[in-house]
């Protein structure tokens, strides 16, 4: 399972971990596309949504649909 909070890793490293996990399901590109869409939409509305939050949300949405 993907952990959102890992204080020893940079944001980019955490995102790469999420994408690697998605790749195990062969869904890397789908997670990335949905995450970027979520990030753009949420920041347009709230201006406080992190990229990591977007990737975690996208991962869970897509993997839950997949399983």
CORFENCOR-V550139 format. One line per field, one symbol per residue. phi: phi as a letter, one per 40 degrees, with the letter a starting at -180 (. if undefined). psi: psi as a letter, one per 30 degrees, with the letter a starting at -180 (. if undefined). A space follows every 50 residues. Layout:
phi=???
psi=???
//
This chain:
phi=.cbcbbccbcdccccccccccccccgbdcccccccccddccccccbgbcc ccdcccccdcccccccc
psi=kkkejjffkleeeeeeeeeeeeffghgeeeeeeeeeeeeeeefeefggkl eeeeeeeeeeeeeeee.
//
